[in-house]
Amino acid sequence: MDLQNINCEAPNWEPLEGLHKLYPELFSMDDFMWMHSINGIECYKHRLMRNYINIDSNGDFWKYTNLQGAGGGGKHGYVKIDDIEASRKLYKMNEYQQQFDARHGVHQ
């Protein structure tokens, strides 16, 4: 991983905003915090679940993982995931958010 390509200063909401325009019922922009970008991948953390959704400017989804499998020597990095895996993550985050909001009387 090239640490010189990490941006922790200037948030880029465009990839998440683009996804939200396609699926406004799936999540609220307020549910996420921009954390950083690395090598063109924008990393957004869900405010309650603390899980990430990582999107590049092309709308491709990524996950941060162990590149050598379980116990693989500590090499980690980003790998592209398909839209189905990404949508499962978003649905799970949305379901959790709705349950939390219902328990705490939050209305959106």
ROLOZA-332279 format. One record per residue: z, x, y of N, C-alpha, C in turn. Coordinates in steps of 0.001 Angstrom, whole numbers, plus 500000, padded with zeros to 6 digits. Example, Ala and Ser with C-alpha at 12.3 -4.5 7.8 and 13.67 -1.06 7.14 Angstrom:
2
507800513190494310507800512300495500507800513200496700
507080512850497750507140513670498940507870512900500030
END
This chain:
108
500000500844498840500000500000500000500000500897501234
499107500640502138498981501428503355499933500875504406
501027501599504647502034501130505590501558501191507032
500466501891507298499943501949508654499285500643509063
498976499782508134498322498515508444499286497336508432
500557497586508710501552496520508790501744496137510255
501705494829510523501949494303511865503169493401511796
504208493783512519505417492957512605505652492494514039
504675492663514887504849492426516319504103491194516835
502868491005516402502009489968516995501669488896515953
502370487762515976502106486704514994500674486178515058
500122485914513898498802485299513786498964484029512952
498895482886513618499075481601512950497759480988512495
496635481588512841495331480969512562495100480626511091
495371481518510128495135481127508729495963479919508284
497231479876508686498075478741508308497653477481509055
497280477616510316496791476468511077495513475905510459
494625476790510018493396476339509361493682475552508095
494636476022507310495035475312506090495661473972506434
496475473949507485497128472709507895496113471669508368
495058472102509025494011471164509463493323470515508267
493170471269507180492549470718505970493487469778505224
494795470094505219495780469342504432497019469053505275
496897468231506318498044468002507207499229467327506521
498975466580505461500065465882504773500857466821503859
500324468001503604500937468907502632502144469651503178
502133469967504460503261470698505033503238470578506547
504375470903507138504489470972508585504466472441508988
503811472736510084503794474113510571505224474590510848
506103473666511219507495474023511508508257474479510268
507700474248509085508366474642507843508250476140507571
507418476841508345507141478246508052507469479168509214
507816480390508856508023481473509811506976482547509516
506348483061510550505461484209510353506342485443510209
506103486234509178506944487396508927506241488703509314
504998488851508884504230490061509170502825489893508620
501978490837508937500684490912508269500531492320507717
499801492417506643499548493714506024498134493705505464
497360494666505892495973494789505442495200493479505584
495436492758506680494705491525506953495257490286506284
496355490411505566496997489275504907498183488842505759
498169487584506187499271487036506986500318486465506035
501568486833506252502648486446505352503587485477506062
503667484263505532504488483196506102505573482827505100
506808482736505581507934482397504708508379480969504987
508575480197503919509097478838504050510551478921504508
510900478139505496512212478279506127513379477893505212
513168477019504237514252476637503328514161477348501982
512996477324501376512850477897500040512828479415500057
512436479984501191512335481426501353511185482018500551
510298481173500046509095481633499346507995481891500360
507061482726499977505964483082500858504665482385500472
503865482104501494502460481779501301501711482836502114
500819483546501462500098484653502075498620484308502129
498041484349503335496663483911503544495943484942504409
494697485240504056493913486125504928493000485285505830
492257485954506681491426485238507659490262484486507021
489949484788505768488906484063505038489443482819504336
490768482619504409491383481484503725491721481778502278
491631483043501877492010483421500512493523483584500433
494073483264499266495517483319499043495875484562498236
497063485097498519497529486329497887498990486178497489
499381486942496473500800487027496152501176488490495991
502416488764496332502965490106496209503587490200494831
503200491208494061503634491253492675503717492685492174
504326492830491017504352494102490316502963494325489728
502310495404490110500928495632489691500800496133488260
501904496543487672501843497100486322502586496251485297
502816495002485620503523494126484693505021494349484743
505744493578483966507202493670483959507643495081483601
508530495623484405509020496981484152507956498039484346
506981497745485184505800498596485306505892499775486228
507042500328486420507120501560487179507267501388488675
507483500176489134507789499973490536506609499936491486
505375499909490990504231499802491891503966498327492168
504001497978493455503814496599493872502661496509494859
502107495320494977501033495103495927500587493659495916
499551493386496685499019492032496807497830491850495885
497821490713495192496686490335494355496251488934494771
494955488707494718494410487409495100494765486380494034
495123485180494499495392484072493572494413482948493889
494208482076492913493249480989493129493891479850493920
493046478965494393493506477843495222494480476943494477
494313476818493162495188475943492380496609476492492367
496747477783492133498083478397492135498728478282493524
497931478514494567498449478414495930498867476977496249
498058475997495840498407474606496142499663474185495378
499870474700494177501108474411493447502319474915494221
502196476126494770503291476676495563503567475793496774
502510475369497464502690474533498660503275473169498312
502809472552497219503365471261496810504847471397496478
505208472476495801506609472708495450507452472883496713
506936473638497678507649473826498940507798472501499677
506717471708499700506747470418500387507742469470499723
507748469428498410508678468567497680510126468956497992
510401470245497996511746470723498311512132470338499736
511194470515500665511450470179502067511762468691502220
511000467834501548511217466397501638512574466004501059
512952466613499943514258466330499347515384466752500281
515239467916500875516240468400501829516353467448503011
515201467086503583515192466193504742515819464840504409
515529464313503227516106463024502815517623463115502660
518096464198502074519546464380501896520277464513503225
519599465078504205520265465368505467519823464451506609
519108463385506251518717462390507246517751462876508304
516921463831507946515935464367508882514680463523508795
514177463077509941512959462281509981511897463051510725
510709463161510117509604463857510783508552462899511198
END
